[in-house]
Amino acid sequence: MKLVWIAYNEAVDEEVAEKLTSLGIASYTKWTGVLGAGRTSGPHLLSHVWPKGNYVLAAVVSDEVAATLMDALRDLRKKSGHEGVKAFLMKVEDQT
């Protein structure tokens, strides 16, 4: 099992949701209103100067689904990287 962490601009939420749906990922946790800044996307601070915000999504999936999701997120990053899309993959030792 793998844990996929995705941090992304709220502007690409629909695209991320489509990727999850296409892979049959129905269980995840999403945080909204997350602040941050990226090298290419700039600050997302939910302020009057920097009005955009980020979402962070975490999903535990099989190794195969994780690999496919990471590939899909790489493609999204190529197309919308200027908006801010970053993903991290970690091994899951156990879950309840």
N, C-alpha and C positions, 0 to 999 in steps of 0.2 A: 504494500500500500504506500501511496505517496500523498503528501500534503502539497497542494498548489496554492501559493499566495499570489494574489494579483492586486496590484495597486494601479489605479487608473483614473483618468480625468472623468468626471461625471458625464461629459459630452459623449463618451463612447460606451455608455452603459448598455445601450441597446445592442451594440455589436458584441459585447462580452456576453450578454444574456443569450444571444443567438448561438454563440459558440457552445455555451453550456447545454442549451436545449438540444442542439444537433448531436451532442455526445451522450445525451440521456442523463446528464448530471442534474439531479433534482434536489440534492441535499448539499447545502452550503451555508455559510454565515457571511453576511455582508454588513460592513460598517459604512455609514455615510457621513458626510461632513468632516472628512479627514483632511488635515492641512499638510502641505508639503511643497517641495520645489524640486524640479528636475533640470538636468543640464540643457535639454532641448525644449522642454515644455514651459520652463519658467515657474514662478511661484503660483500656487493655488491656495490662497489664504482666506477665502470667503470674506473678503473685506471690500470696501468701496474702491480701493486701488487695485486689488487683485481678486476679482469677484468669483472666479471659478473655485470649485472644490474637488476633492478626490473621493473615491470609494476604495475600500479594500475588501476583497472577497477571499475566503478560504474554503477549500473543498478537499476532502479526503476521498481519493479515487484509486482504482487499480493502477498498477504500473503501466499497463497498456493505454488506458484512458488518459493518464497523466502525460505520457509521451505525445499522444495525439493533440491534447489540449495545449501543451507547450508549443508544438508546431503551429497550431492555429493562432496562438498569441504572438508568436514571432511574426507571422504574416500580418496580423493586425498592427503590430508595432511598426512594420515597414510602411504600411499604408497610413497610419495615424499616430506615429511616434511623436510628432510635433505636439500632439494633444497631451501625451503622457500615458504610457502603458509600460508596466514593468511586472515581470512574473518571476517567482522563485519556486524551486522544487526541492522538497525535503522528504527524507525517509520517515515513515511512521512506524515506530516500534510496537505500539499497542493502542487500542482504543476501547472505550466501554460502550 
